[in-house]
Amino acid sequence: MTLLLVAVGATVGAPLRYYTDRAIQSRHDSVFPWGTLTVNVIGSLILGVLAGAASAGGVPQTVLTLVGVGFCGALTTYSTFSYETMRLTESGSRLYALLNILLSLTAGLGAAWLGLTIALALRG
């Protein structure tokens, strides 16, 4: 059952990542990977909310598996973040590469913290 939940979540998360990335990137005339940054931050926020709700006992394990592991796991992408950062470095856009690292880490961790804080405040 666990594998099925992960697969169903990933079936939604992976195409959503691709289409969101393409839609956002097409609106920017820049080599900076705005689409990947966006999906990673959104996924971190969702996972933060789930983690906070789970710590209060308000989320069943099946939801954590479906949404947390399956959906968020497929929506977010560390490999693409790494590849795009290396590509920026190799093409001479070192400032964009550094900005990508700093923004991704700061915004991703900040979004996860915000999601956790929101969930804990709602359980209040």
C-alpha positions as CSV (number, residue, x, y, z in Angstrom):
1,M,0.0,0.0,0.0
2,T,2.9,2.4,0.8
3,L,4.4,2.0,-2.6
4,L,1.1,2.7,-4.3
5,L,0.6,5.9,-2.2
6,V,4.1,7.2,-3.1
7,A,3.4,6.4,-6.8
8,V,0.1,8.2,-6.8
9,G,1.5,11.3,-5.2
10,A,4.5,11.3,-7.5
11,T,2.2,10.9,-10.5
12,V,0.7,14.2,-9.6
13,G,3.9,15.9,-8.3
14,A,6.2,15.2,-11.2
15,P,4.1,16.6,-14.1
16,L,3.2,19.6,-11.9
17,R,6.8,20.3,-11.3
18,Y,7.6,20.1,-15.0
19,Y,4.7,22.3,-16.1
20,T,5.2,24.8,-13.2
21,D,8.9,25.1,-14.0
22,R,8.2,25.7,-17.7
23,A,5.4,28.2,-17.1
24,I,7.5,30.3,-14.7
25,Q,10.7,30.1,-16.6
26,S,9.0,31.2,-19.8
27,R,8.0,34.4,-18.1
28,H,11.6,35.3,-17.3
29,D,14.2,36.4,-19.7
30,S,17.0,35.2,-17.5
31,V,19.3,32.2,-17.1
32,F,18.4,32.1,-13.4
33,P,16.3,29.0,-12.7
34,W,13.2,30.7,-11.3
35,G,11.0,27.7,-12.0
36,T,13.1,25.2,-10.0
37,L,13.4,27.6,-7.1
38,T,9.6,28.1,-7.1
39,V,8.7,24.4,-7.0
40,N,11.3,23.7,-4.3
41,V,10.0,26.5,-2.1
42,I,6.4,25.5,-2.6
43,G,7.2,21.9,-1.8
44,S,9.1,22.9,1.3
45,L,6.2,24.9,2.5
46,I,3.7,22.1,1.9
47,L,6.1,19.6,3.7
48,G,6.5,22.1,6.6
49,V,2.7,22.3,7.0
50,L,2.4,18.5,6.9
51,A,5.2,18.0,9.4
52,G,3.6,20.5,11.8
53,A,0.2,18.9,11.4
54,A,1.7,15.4,11.9
55,S,3.5,16.4,15.1
56,A,0.0,17.3,16.5
57,G,-1.3,13.9,15.5
58,G,-3.6,15.5,13.0
59,V,-2.3,13.8,9.8
60,P,-2.5,10.1,9.3
61,Q,0.5,8.2,8.0
62,T,-1.2,7.6,4.7
63,V,-1.4,11.3,4.0
64,L,2.2,11.8,5.0
65,T,3.2,9.0,2.5
66,L,0.9,10.3,-0.3
67,V,1.6,14.0,0.0
68,G,4.9,14.2,1.9
69,V,6.8,11.5,0.2
70,G,5.0,11.0,-3.1
71,F,3.8,14.5,-4.1
72,C,6.4,16.7,-2.4
73,G,9.2,14.3,-3.3
74,A,8.3,14.5,-7.0
75,L,7.4,18.2,-6.9
76,T,10.8,19.3,-5.5
77,T,14.0,18.5,-7.1
78,Y,17.5,18.6,-5.6
79,S,19.0,17.1,-8.7
80,T,17.8,19.8,-11.0
81,F,18.8,22.5,-8.5
82,S,22.3,20.9,-8.5
83,Y,22.5,20.5,-12.3
84,E,21.3,24.1,-12.9
85,T,23.8,25.5,-10.4
86,M,26.6,23.6,-12.1
87,R,25.4,24.8,-15.5
88,L,25.3,28.4,-14.4
89,T,28.9,28.0,-13.1
90,E,30.2,26.4,-16.3
91,S,28.6,29.1,-18.5
92,G,30.3,31.8,-16.5
93,S,27.3,32.9,-14.5
94,R,28.9,32.4,-11.2
95,L,27.0,35.2,-9.5
96,Y,23.7,33.6,-10.6
97,A,25.0,30.2,-9.4
98,L,25.8,31.6,-5.9
99,L,22.5,33.4,-5.8
100,N,20.7,30.2,-6.7
101,I,22.4,28.4,-3.8
102,L,21.7,31.1,-1.3
103,L,18.1,31.7,-2.4
104,S,17.3,28.0,-2.6
105,L,18.6,27.3,0.8
106,T,17.2,30.4,2.5
107,A,13.8,30.3,0.9
108,G,13.4,26.5,1.1
109,L,14.3,26.4,4.8
110,G,12.3,29.5,5.4
111,A,9.2,28.1,3.7
112,A,9.5,24.8,5.7
113,W,9.8,26.8,8.9
114,L,6.8,28.9,7.9
115,G,4.7,25.9,7.1
116,L,5.6,24.2,10.4
117,T,4.9,27.4,12.3
118,I,1.5,27.9,10.5
119,A,0.5,24.3,11.3
120,L,1.5,24.5,14.9
121,A,-0.3,27.8,15.3
122,L,-3.5,26.4,13.8
123,R,-3.4,23.4,16.2
124,G,-3.1,26.0,19.0
